[in-house]
Amino acid sequence: MAEGRAVRVGVIGTGGMGGRHARNLAASVAGAQVVAVIDSDRERAERVAEECGHARIHTDPHALITDGAVDAVVVASPDHTHAELTLACIEERKPVLCEKPLATSAALAERVVQVEGRQAGSWQRLVQVSFMREYDPSHRAVFDLIRRGEIGRPLLFRGTHINLA
């Protein structure tokens, strides 16, 4: 990627979380540009593409992944496709944010980790599983309290949230 150029992102799956990721990237992430989307619901893909600045609409997720205009990929398609599409991103050496779960079995998740680790003969970090609680300010505050020992030894933590959309 050229210095100073936006990271061009393709989003696979524009419903629920995929739509949120696309909109957030387009409206709130400096240095990111949504350039391609795909969804099994063509009308939804068209709406999200329009909201994200007229992103290109693909009809095949592998074509989106191999698209030279796409620098990085968000995988927010049905769970059973996550590992396959993430592996395809690794093969193309494109960073990927994969919605949870990474895979539908521990063995398949381990395969993704091993393939990522063997890429180019060295451990390259290309895969991030989307687990936003690690970055949620409220959850970080609880973690910090626990780490500092300010609330004693926890026995159980249960967190809840409500999606506003």
Rosetta constraint file for C-alpha pairs under 8 A:
AtomPair CA 1 CA 5 HARMONIC 7.10 0.50
AtomPair CA 1 CA 7 HARMONIC 7.46 0.50
AtomPair CA 1 CA 71 HARMONIC 7.43 0.50
AtomPair CA 5 CA 31 HARMONIC 7.19 0.50
AtomPair CA 6 CA 31 HARMONIC 4.42 0.50
AtomPair CA 6 CA 32 HARMONIC 5.04 0.50
AtomPair CA 6 CA 33 HARMONIC 6.07 0.50
AtomPair CA 7 CA 31 HARMONIC 6.00 0.50
AtomPair CA 7 CA 32 HARMONIC 4.74 0.50
AtomPair CA 7 CA 33 HARMONIC 6.06 0.50
AtomPair CA 7 CA 71 HARMONIC 6.07 0.50
AtomPair CA 7 CA 72 HARMONIC 7.12 0.50
AtomPair CA 8 CA 32 HARMONIC 6.09 0.50
AtomPair CA 8 CA 33 HARMONIC 4.94 0.50
AtomPair CA 8 CA 34 HARMONIC 5.86 0.50
AtomPair CA 8 CA 35 HARMONIC 5.83 0.50
AtomPair CA 8 CA 69 HARMONIC 6.81 0.50
AtomPair CA 8 CA 70 HARMONIC 5.18 0.50
AtomPair CA 8 CA 71 HARMONIC 5.06 0.50
AtomPair CA 8 CA 72 HARMONIC 6.43 0.50
AtomPair CA 9 CA 32 HARMONIC 6.95 0.50
AtomPair CA 9 CA 33 HARMONIC 5.94 0.50
AtomPair CA 9 CA 34 HARMONIC 4.73 0.50
AtomPair CA 9 CA 35 HARMONIC 5.74 0.50
AtomPair CA 9 CA 36 HARMONIC 6.77 0.50
AtomPair CA 9 CA 70 HARMONIC 5.49 0.50
AtomPair CA 9 CA 71 HARMONIC 5.88 0.50
AtomPair CA 9 CA 72 HARMONIC 4.90 0.50
AtomPair CA 9 CA 73 HARMONIC 5.49 0.50
AtomPair CA 9 CA 74 HARMONIC 7.30 0.50
AtomPair CA 10 CA 34 HARMONIC 6.00 0.50
AtomPair CA 10 CA 35 HARMONIC 5.87 0.50
AtomPair CA 10 CA 36 HARMONIC 4.49 0.50
AtomPair CA 10 CA 37 HARMONIC 5.51 0.50
AtomPair CA 10 CA 64 HARMONIC 6.60 0.50
AtomPair CA 10 CA 65 HARMONIC 7.42 0.50
AtomPair CA 10 CA 70 HARMONIC 5.79 0.50
AtomPair CA 10 CA 71 HARMONIC 7.72 0.50
AtomPair CA 10 CA 72 HARMONIC 6.37 0.50
AtomPair CA 10 CA 73 HARMONIC 4.80 0.50
AtomPair CA 10 CA 74 HARMONIC 6.30 0.50
AtomPair CA 11 CA 18 HARMONIC 6.74 0.50
AtomPair CA 11 CA 22 HARMONIC 6.55 0.50
AtomPair CA 11 CA 34 HARMONIC 7.45 0.50
AtomPair CA 11 CA 36 HARMONIC 6.32 0.50
AtomPair CA 11 CA 37 HARMONIC 4.71 0.50
AtomPair CA 11 CA 38 HARMONIC 6.54 0.50
AtomPair CA 11 CA 73 HARMONIC 5.79 0.50
AtomPair CA 11 CA 74 HARMONIC 4.74 0.50
AtomPair CA 11 CA 75 HARMONIC 6.28 0.50
AtomPair CA 11 CA 76 HARMONIC 7.31 0.50
AtomPair CA 12 CA 18 HARMONIC 7.07 0.50
AtomPair CA 12 CA 37 HARMONIC 5.81 0.50
AtomPair CA 12 CA 38 HARMONIC 5.08 0.50
AtomPair CA 12 CA 39 HARMONIC 6.40 0.50
AtomPair CA 12 CA 61 HARMONIC 6.43 0.50
AtomPair CA 12 CA 64 HARMONIC 7.94 0.50
AtomPair CA 12 CA 73 HARMONIC 7.40 0.50
AtomPair CA 12 CA 74 HARMONIC 6.04 0.50
AtomPair CA 12 CA 75 HARMONIC 5.00 0.50
AtomPair CA 12 CA 76 HARMONIC 5.68 0.50
AtomPair CA 12 CA 77 HARMONIC 5.87 0.50
AtomPair CA 13 CA 18 HARMONIC 5.27 0.50
AtomPair CA 13 CA 19 HARMONIC 7.32 0.50
AtomPair CA 13 CA 37 HARMONIC 7.28 0.50
AtomPair CA 13 CA 38 HARMONIC 5.79 0.50
AtomPair CA 13 CA 39 HARMONIC 4.69 0.50
AtomPair CA 13 CA 40 HARMONIC 7.52 0.50
AtomPair CA 13 CA 45 HARMONIC 7.98 0.50
AtomPair CA 13 CA 75 HARMONIC 6.73 0.50
AtomPair CA 13 CA 76 HARMONIC 4.88 0.50
AtomPair CA 13 CA 77 HARMONIC 4.42 0.50
AtomPair CA 13 CA 78 HARMONIC 7.82 0.50
AtomPair CA 14 CA 18 HARMONIC 4.36 0.50
AtomPair CA 14 CA 19 HARMONIC 4.18 0.50
AtomPair CA 14 CA 20 HARMONIC 7.81 0.50
AtomPair CA 14 CA 22 HARMONIC 7.35 0.50
AtomPair CA 14 CA 37 HARMONIC 7.18 0.50
AtomPair CA 14 CA 38 HARMONIC 6.88 0.50
AtomPair CA 14 CA 39 HARMONIC 5.71 0.50
AtomPair CA 14 CA 44 HARMONIC 6.84 0.50
AtomPair CA 14 CA 45 HARMONIC 5.97 0.50
AtomPair CA 14 CA 48 HARMONIC 6.78 0.50
AtomPair CA 14 CA 76 HARMONIC 7.20 0.50
AtomPair CA 14 CA 77 HARMONIC 7.80 0.50
AtomPair CA 15 CA 19 HARMONIC 5.04 0.50
AtomPair CA 15 CA 20 HARMONIC 7.94 0.50
AtomPair CA 15 CA 39 HARMONIC 7.65 0.50
AtomPair CA 15 CA 44 HARMONIC 7.25 0.50
AtomPair CA 16 CA 20 HARMONIC 6.48 0.50
AtomPair CA 17 CA 21 HARMONIC 6.04 0.50
AtomPair CA 17 CA 76 HARMONIC 6.52 0.50
AtomPair CA 17 CA 99 HARMONIC 7.97 0.50
AtomPair CA 18 CA 22 HARMONIC 6.13 0.50
AtomPair CA 18 CA 74 HARMONIC 7.45 0.50
AtomPair CA 18 CA 75 HARMONIC 7.42 0.50
AtomPair CA 18 CA 76 HARMONIC 4.88 0.50
AtomPair CA 18 CA 77 HARMONIC 7.47 0.50
AtomPair CA 19 CA 23 HARMONIC 6.12 0.50
AtomPair CA 19 CA 48 HARMONIC 6.57 0.50
AtomPair CA 20 CA 24 HARMONIC 5.93 0.50
AtomPair CA 21 CA 25 HARMONIC 5.99 0.50
AtomPair CA 21 CA 74 HARMONIC 7.77 0.50
AtomPair CA 22 CA 26 HARMONIC 6.12 0.50
AtomPair CA 22 CA 34 HARMONIC 6.54 0.50
AtomPair CA 22 CA 48 HARMONIC 7.36 0.50
AtomPair CA 22 CA 52 HARMONIC 6.93 0.50
AtomPair CA 23 CA 27 HARMONIC 5.95 0.50
AtomPair CA 23 CA 28 HARMONIC 7.91 0.50
AtomPair CA 23 CA 48 HARMONIC 7.42 0.50
AtomPair CA 23 CA 51 HARMONIC 7.08 0.50
AtomPair CA 23 CA 52 HARMONIC 6.21 0.50
AtomPair CA 24 CA 28 HARMONIC 5.17 0.50
AtomPair CA 24 CA 29 HARMONIC 6.61 0.50
AtomPair CA 25 CA 29 HARMONIC 4.93 0.50
AtomPair CA 25 CA 30 HARMONIC 7.97 0.50
AtomPair CA 25 CA 32 HARMONIC 5.99 0.50
AtomPair CA 25 CA 33 HARMONIC 6.68 0.50
AtomPair CA 25 CA 34 HARMONIC 6.73 0.50
AtomPair CA 26 CA 32 HARMONIC 6.71 0.50
AtomPair CA 26 CA 33 HARMONIC 5.68 0.50
AtomPair CA 26 CA 34 HARMONIC 5.85 0.50
AtomPair CA 26 CA 52 HARMONIC 5.31 0.50
AtomPair CA 26 CA 53 HARMONIC 7.60 0.50
AtomPair CA 27 CA 52 HARMONIC 7.64 0.50
AtomPair CA 33 CA 52 HARMONIC 7.99 0.50
AtomPair CA 34 CA 52 HARMONIC 6.14 0.50
AtomPair CA 34 CA 53 HARMONIC 7.59 0.50
AtomPair CA 34 CA 55 HARMONIC 6.16 0.50
AtomPair CA 35 CA 52 HARMONIC 7.99 0.50
AtomPair CA 35 CA 54 HARMONIC 7.67 0.50
AtomPair CA 35 CA 55 HARMONIC 4.43 0.50
AtomPair CA 35 CA 56 HARMONIC 5.94 0.50
AtomPair CA 35 CA 69 HARMONIC 7.39 0.50
AtomPair CA 35 CA 70 HARMONIC 6.85 0.50
AtomPair CA 36 CA 49 HARMONIC 7.33 0.50
AtomPair CA 36 CA 55 HARMONIC 4.82 0.50
AtomPair CA 36 CA 56 HARMONIC 4.47 0.50
AtomPair CA 36 CA 57 HARMONIC 5.68 0.50
AtomPair CA 36 CA 58 HARMONIC 6.83 0.50
AtomPair CA 36 CA 64 HARMONIC 6.88 0.50
AtomPair CA 36 CA 70 HARMONIC 7.25 0.50
AtomPair CA 37 CA 45 HARMONIC 6.47 0.50
AtomPair CA 37 CA 48 HARMONIC 7.90 0.50
AtomPair CA 37 CA 49 HARMONIC 6.50 0.50
AtomPair CA 37 CA 55 HARMONIC 6.61 0.50
AtomPair CA 37 CA 56 HARMONIC 6.33 0.50
AtomPair CA 37 CA 57 HARMONIC 5.09 0.50
AtomPair CA 37 CA 58 HARMONIC 6.07 0.50
AtomPair CA 37 CA 64 HARMONIC 7.49 0.50
AtomPair CA 38 CA 42 HARMONIC 7.80 0.50
AtomPair CA 38 CA 45 HARMONIC 5.94 0.50
AtomPair CA 38 CA 57 HARMONIC 5.71 0.50
AtomPair CA 38 CA 58 HARMONIC 5.08 0.50
AtomPair CA 38 CA 59 HARMONIC 6.13 0.50
AtomPair CA 38 CA 60 HARMONIC 7.18 0.50
AtomPair CA 38 CA 61 HARMONIC 6.58 0.50
AtomPair CA 38 CA 64 HARMONIC 7.66 0.50
AtomPair CA 39 CA 44 HARMONIC 7.20 0.50
AtomPair CA 39 CA 45 HARMONIC 5.42 0.50
AtomPair CA 39 CA 59 HARMONIC 7.64 0.50
AtomPair CA 39 CA 77 HARMONIC 7.75 0.50
AtomPair CA 40 CA 45 HARMONIC 7.92 0.50
AtomPair CA 41 CA 45 HARMONIC 6.34 0.50
AtomPair CA 42 CA 46 HARMONIC 6.13 0.50
AtomPair CA 43 CA 47 HARMONIC 6.25 0.50
AtomPair CA 44 CA 48 HARMONIC 6.25 0.50
AtomPair CA 45 CA 49 HARMONIC 5.93 0.50
AtomPair CA 45 CA 57 HARMONIC 6.90 0.50
AtomPair CA 46 CA 50 HARMONIC 6.11 0.50
AtomPair CA 46 CA 57 HARMONIC 7.02 0.50
AtomPair CA 47 CA 51 HARMONIC 6.23 0.50
AtomPair CA 48 CA 52 HARMONIC 6.09 0.50
AtomPair CA 49 CA 53 HARMONIC 6.50 0.50
AtomPair CA 49 CA 54 HARMONIC 5.05 0.50
AtomPair CA 49 CA 55 HARMONIC 4.59 0.50
AtomPair CA 49 CA 56 HARMONIC 6.79 0.50
AtomPair CA 49 CA 57 HARMONIC 6.94 0.50
AtomPair CA 50 CA 54 HARMONIC 4.45 0.50
AtomPair CA 50 CA 55 HARMONIC 6.64 0.50
AtomPair CA 58 CA 63 HARMONIC 7.05 0.50
AtomPair CA 58 CA 64 HARMONIC 6.13 0.50
AtomPair CA 59 CA 63 HARMONIC 7.76 0.50
AtomPair CA 60 CA 64 HARMONIC 6.60 0.50
AtomPair CA 61 CA 65 HARMONIC 6.31 0.50
AtomPair CA 61 CA 85 HARMONIC 7.66 0.50
AtomPair CA 62 CA 66 HARMONIC 6.19 0.50
AtomPair CA 62 CA 85 HARMONIC 7.47 0.50
AtomPair CA 62 CA 88 HARMONIC 7.29 0.50
AtomPair CA 63 CA 67 HARMONIC 5.87 0.50
AtomPair CA 64 CA 70 HARMONIC 7.25 0.50
AtomPair CA 65 CA 70 HARMONIC 7.01 0.50
AtomPair CA 65 CA 73 HARMONIC 6.94 0.50
AtomPair CA 65 CA 88 HARMONIC 7.19 0.50
AtomPair CA 65 CA 89 HARMONIC 6.17 0.50
AtomPair CA 65 CA 92 HARMONIC 7.47 0.50
AtomPair CA 65 CA 94 HARMONIC 7.95 0.50
AtomPair CA 66 CA 70 HARMONIC 7.59 0.50
AtomPair CA 66 CA 92 HARMONIC 6.77 0.50
AtomPair CA 71 CA 94 HARMONIC 6.21 0.50
AtomPair CA 71 CA 95 HARMONIC 7.48 0.50
AtomPair CA 72 CA 94 HARMONIC 5.27 0.50
AtomPair CA 72 CA 95 HARMONIC 4.92 0.50
AtomPair CA 72 CA 96 HARMONIC 5.81 0.50
AtomPair CA 73 CA 89 HARMONIC 7.37 0.50
AtomPair CA 73 CA 94 HARMONIC 7.03 0.50
AtomPair CA 73 CA 95 HARMONIC 6.38 0.50
AtomPair CA 73 CA 96 HARMONIC 4.72 0.50
AtomPair CA 73 CA 97 HARMONIC 6.37 0.50
AtomPair CA 74 CA 96 HARMONIC 5.62 0.50
AtomPair CA 74 CA 97 HARMONIC 4.75 0.50
AtomPair CA 74 CA 98 HARMONIC 5.89 0.50
AtomPair CA 74 CA 99 HARMONIC 7.70 0.50
AtomPair CA 75 CA 82 HARMONIC 6.56 0.50
AtomPair CA 75 CA 85 HARMONIC 7.18 0.50
AtomPair CA 75 CA 86 HARMONIC 7.30 0.50
AtomPair CA 75 CA 96 HARMONIC 7.05 0.50
AtomPair CA 75 CA 97 HARMONIC 6.19 0.50
AtomPair CA 75 CA 98 HARMONIC 4.69 0.50
AtomPair CA 75 CA 99 HARMONIC 6.04 0.50
AtomPair CA 76 CA 82 HARMONIC 7.61 0.50
AtomPair CA 76 CA 98 HARMONIC 6.50 0.50
AtomPair CA 76 CA 99 HARMONIC 5.33 0.50
AtomPair CA 77 CA 81 HARMONIC 6.53 0.50
AtomPair CA 77 CA 82 HARMONIC 6.85 0.50
AtomPair CA 78 CA 82 HARMONIC 7.05 0.50
AtomPair CA 79 CA 100 HARMONIC 7.54 0.50
AtomPair CA 79 CA 101 HARMONIC 6.44 0.50
AtomPair CA 79 CA 102 HARMONIC 7.79 0.50
AtomPair CA 79 CA 103 HARMONIC 7.01 0.50
AtomPair CA 79 CA 104 HARMONIC 6.90 0.50
AtomPair CA 80 CA 103 HARMONIC 6.89 0.50
AtomPair CA 80 CA 104 HARMONIC 6.11 0.50
AtomPair CA 81 CA 85 HARMONIC 6.13 0.50
AtomPair CA 81 CA 103 HARMONIC 7.93 0.50
AtomPair CA 82 CA 86 HARMONIC 5.93 0.50
AtomPair CA 82 CA 98 HARMONIC 6.77 0.50
AtomPair CA 82 CA 99 HARMONIC 7.59 0.50
AtomPair CA 82 CA 101 HARMONIC 7.34 0.50
AtomPair CA 82 CA 102 HARMONIC 5.79 0.50
AtomPair CA 82 CA 103 HARMONIC 5.88 0.50
AtomPair CA 83 CA 87 HARMONIC 6.01 0.50
AtomPair CA 83 CA 102 HARMONIC 5.87 0.50
AtomPair CA 83 CA 103 HARMONIC 4.96 0.50
AtomPair CA 83 CA 104 HARMONIC 7.85 0.50
AtomPair CA 83 CA 108 HARMONIC 7.00 0.50
AtomPair CA 83 CA 109 HARMONIC 7.00 0.50
AtomPair CA 83 CA 112 HARMONIC 6.70 0.50
AtomPair CA 84 CA 88 HARMONIC 6.32 0.50
AtomPair CA 85 CA 89 HARMONIC 6.31 0.50
AtomPair CA 86 CA 90 HARMONIC 6.29 0.50
AtomPair CA 86 CA 96 HARMONIC 6.67 0.50
AtomPair CA 86 CA 98 HARMONIC 6.95 0.50
AtomPair CA 86 CA 112 HARMONIC 7.49 0.50
AtomPair CA 86 CA 127 HARMONIC 7.53 0.50
AtomPair CA 87 CA 91 HARMONIC 6.18 0.50
AtomPair CA 87 CA 112 HARMONIC 6.24 0.50
AtomPair CA 87 CA 115 HARMONIC 7.48 0.50
AtomPair CA 87 CA 116 HARMONIC 7.93 0.50
AtomPair CA 88 CA 92 HARMONIC 6.40 0.50
AtomPair CA 89 CA 93 HARMONIC 6.07 0.50
AtomPair CA 89 CA 94 HARMONIC 5.17 0.50
AtomPair CA 89 CA 95 HARMONIC 6.84 0.50
AtomPair CA 89 CA 96 HARMONIC 6.48 0.50
AtomPair CA 90 CA 94 HARMONIC 5.90 0.50
AtomPair CA 90 CA 95 HARMONIC 7.20 0.50
AtomPair CA 90 CA 96 HARMONIC 7.85 0.50
AtomPair CA 90 CA 115 HARMONIC 7.62 0.50
AtomPair CA 90 CA 116 HARMONIC 6.23 0.50
AtomPair CA 90 CA 119 HARMONIC 7.41 0.50
AtomPair CA 90 CA 126 HARMONIC 6.61 0.50
AtomPair CA 90 CA 127 HARMONIC 7.79 0.50
AtomPair CA 91 CA 119 HARMONIC 7.69 0.50
AtomPair CA 93 CA 119 HARMONIC 7.95 0.50
AtomPair CA 93 CA 126 HARMONIC 7.19 0.50
AtomPair CA 94 CA 126 HARMONIC 6.60 0.50
AtomPair CA 95 CA 125 HARMONIC 7.77 0.50
AtomPair CA 95 CA 126 HARMONIC 4.35 0.50
AtomPair CA 95 CA 127 HARMONIC 5.99 0.50
AtomPair CA 96 CA 126 HARMONIC 6.07 0.50
AtomPair CA 96 CA 127 HARMONIC 5.09 0.50
AtomPair CA 96 CA 128 HARMONIC 6.33 0.50
AtomPair CA 97 CA 127 HARMONIC 6.09 0.50
AtomPair CA 97 CA 128 HARMONIC 4.86 0.50
AtomPair CA 97 CA 129 HARMONIC 5.78 0.50
AtomPair CA 97 CA 130 HARMONIC 6.16 0.50
AtomPair CA 98 CA 102 HARMONIC 6.36 0.50
AtomPair CA 98 CA 127 HARMONIC 7.13 0.50
AtomPair CA 98 CA 128 HARMONIC 6.18 0.50
AtomPair CA 98 CA 129 HARMONIC 4.85 0.50
AtomPair CA 98 CA 130 HARMONIC 5.73 0.50
AtomPair CA 99 CA 129 HARMONIC 5.77 0.50
AtomPair CA 99 CA 130 HARMONIC 4.74 0.50
AtomPair CA 99 CA 131 HARMONIC 7.47 0.50
AtomPair CA 100 CA 129 HARMONIC 6.05 0.50
AtomPair CA 100 CA 130 HARMONIC 5.90 0.50
AtomPair CA 100 CA 131 HARMONIC 6.87 0.50
AtomPair CA 101 CA 129 HARMONIC 7.59 0.50
AtomPair CA 102 CA 109 HARMONIC 6.09 0.50
AtomPair CA 102 CA 129 HARMONIC 6.45 0.50
AtomPair CA 103 CA 108 HARMONIC 5.85 0.50
AtomPair CA 103 CA 109 HARMONIC 5.05 0.50
AtomPair CA 104 CA 108 HARMONIC 6.99 0.50
AtomPair CA 104 CA 109 HARMONIC 7.53 0.50
AtomPair CA 105 CA 109 HARMONIC 6.28 0.50
AtomPair CA 106 CA 110 HARMONIC 6.08 0.50
AtomPair CA 107 CA 111 HARMONIC 6.26 0.50
AtomPair CA 108 CA 112 HARMONIC 6.43 0.50
AtomPair CA 109 CA 113 HARMONIC 6.41 0.50
AtomPair CA 110 CA 114 HARMONIC 6.13 0.50
AtomPair CA 111 CA 115 HARMONIC 6.05 0.50
AtomPair CA 112 CA 116 HARMONIC 6.09 0.50
AtomPair CA 113 CA 117 HARMONIC 6.15 0.50
AtomPair CA 114 CA 118 HARMONIC 6.21 0.50
AtomPair CA 115 CA 119 HARMONIC 6.18 0.50
AtomPair CA 116 CA 123 HARMONIC 6.95 0.50
AtomPair CA 116 CA 124 HARMONIC 6.63 0.50
AtomPair CA 116 CA 125 HARMONIC 7.17 0.50
AtomPair CA 116 CA 126 HARMONIC 6.86 0.50
AtomPair CA 116 CA 127 HARMONIC 7.52 0.50
AtomPair CA 117 CA 121 HARMONIC 7.62 0.50
AtomPair CA 117 CA 122 HARMONIC 6.27 0.50
AtomPair CA 117 CA 123 HARMONIC 4.38 0.50
AtomPair CA 117 CA 124 HARMONIC 6.18 0.50
AtomPair CA 117 CA 125 HARMONIC 7.81 0.50
AtomPair CA 118 CA 122 HARMONIC 5.87 0.50
AtomPair CA 118 CA 123 HARMONIC 6.38 0.50
AtomPair CA 119 CA 123 HARMONIC 6.87 0.50
AtomPair CA 119 CA 124 HARMONIC 6.76 0.50
AtomPair CA 120 CA 124 HARMONIC 7.91 0.50
AtomPair CA 132 CA 136 HARMONIC 6.25 0.50
AtomPair CA 133 CA 139 HARMONIC 6.26 0.50
AtomPair CA 133 CA 140 HARMONIC 7.91 0.50
AtomPair CA 134 CA 139 HARMONIC 6.97 0.50
AtomPair CA 134 CA 140 HARMONIC 6.70 0.50
AtomPair CA 135 CA 139 HARMONIC 7.51 0.50
AtomPair CA 135 CA 140 HARMONIC 6.62 0.50
AtomPair CA 136 CA 140 HARMONIC 6.05 0.50
AtomPair CA 137 CA 141 HARMONIC 6.12 0.50
AtomPair CA 138 CA 142 HARMONIC 6.51 0.50
AtomPair CA 139 CA 143 HARMONIC 6.18 0.50
AtomPair CA 140 CA 144 HARMONIC 6.06 0.50
AtomPair CA 141 CA 145 HARMONIC 6.25 0.50
AtomPair CA 142 CA 146 HARMONIC 6.28 0.50
AtomPair CA 143 CA 147 HARMONIC 6.07 0.50
AtomPair CA 144 CA 148 HARMONIC 6.09 0.50
AtomPair CA 145 CA 149 HARMONIC 6.22 0.50
AtomPair CA 145 CA 150 HARMONIC 5.35 0.50
AtomPair CA 145 CA 151 HARMONIC 6.41 0.50
AtomPair CA 146 CA 150 HARMONIC 6.17 0.50
AtomPair CA 146 CA 151 HARMONIC 6.10 0.50
AtomPair CA 146 CA 152 HARMONIC 6.99 0.50
AtomPair CA 146 CA 153 HARMONIC 7.26 0.50
AtomPair CA 146 CA 154 HARMONIC 7.38 0.50
AtomPair CA 149 CA 153 HARMONIC 7.21 0.50
